[in-house]
């Protein structure tokens, strides 16, 4: 059977561009076209380029795994991203990218992660120990502050006295990615992108200083990892202390709390506390339904067939993780939160969750991330019950990182004194 023609409209250059429509409401943009074309793969003009959107699970698997050699990353085409981060393995496709990827991957080996946990658990405890003393908390902001503290302390050896200063610098740097990429300074006023560039210089200066003088275990491993230069090492450390990791992990932790909140979810909380396998299933279902990053992009290096559609050479492809993870052709009751699905016939489908990518370019820190997610969840489960102040969870925004559009306030109550995992609280 010959490949199908991709449905959709490219439109004219500039006048047919749909970037603004997509940025305003990515969910509406994608869902309206899936319905209009009756297809999970369609074409539209975005960033003034013909762009094939792939939302089927099979299509994403073809891009990330089956035909990954037929694509290049494409992120370096966004010049402002490269300017704010430098030569990262995330942007590259050549052998050097795989060399650096292997160096970075070693930093997050499970053995090293064991050594990081003392610092991590101390920060988790300091942040969450007294969360019940407030009548309610904006849970996303609590988690974001906690993970930012973890990243700056672990990856940059920042003291608690320096924390708020460098937290704000990292935040300013991040805002460069979500601002108009124009560097302007006029009579004491500077554009967000210009401020981000200055923040980058400040962070790199601190990173270089710490690499030379710190006894921090992670920084020592970076020094010994085999990077070709200090600049190469510093660029990748800049990625680790940027706001992307705290925002992404806070998104997942927030979704965990929201999906397990309230009296009617007590069985989930108790089940996750008593059974480690059930906790892992619960967190896996959070990752399936609520991926922090909307998707990714690639460029074809040759003509390739993706889920039955021919994609020409040199075309941009945007794959949408959210919809691939909710593909009803793969998962029964795909839009429903059912942790139990992972303990039965769906257990072999774990590799079809694309939250952390797939193939040779999948997330290198997935073990590290899961350790923090699991440790934070267990800390909360063993000490508190929780409920939402308002029963209705606001709609999620998706860009740049998924989270509720409005603050969600959660009330935590300490568990009554009882045996927890064989120990008195």
Buried (B, 14 or more C-beta within 10 A) or exposed (E): EEBEEBBBBBBEEEEEBBBEBBEEBBBEBBEEBBEEBEBBBBBBBBBEBBBBBBBBBBBBBBBBBBBBEBBBBBBBBBEBBBBBBBBBBBBBBEEEBBBBBEBBEBBBEEEBBEEBBEBBBEBBEEBBEEBBEEEBBBBBBBBBBBBBBBBBBBBBBBEEEBBEEBBEBBBBBBBBBEBEBEBEEEEEEBBBBBBBBBBBEBBBEBBBEBBEEBEBBBBEBBBEBEBEEBEBBBBBBBBBBBBBBBBBBBBBBBBBBBBBBBEEBEEBBEBBBEEEEBBBBBBBBBBBBBBBBBBBBBBBEEEBBBBBBEBEEEBBBBBBBBBBBBBEEBBEEBEEBBBEBBEEEBEEBEEBBBBBBBBEBEBBBBBBBBBBBBBBBBBBBEBBBBBBEEEEBEEBBBBBBBBBEEBBBBBBEEBEEEEBEEEEE
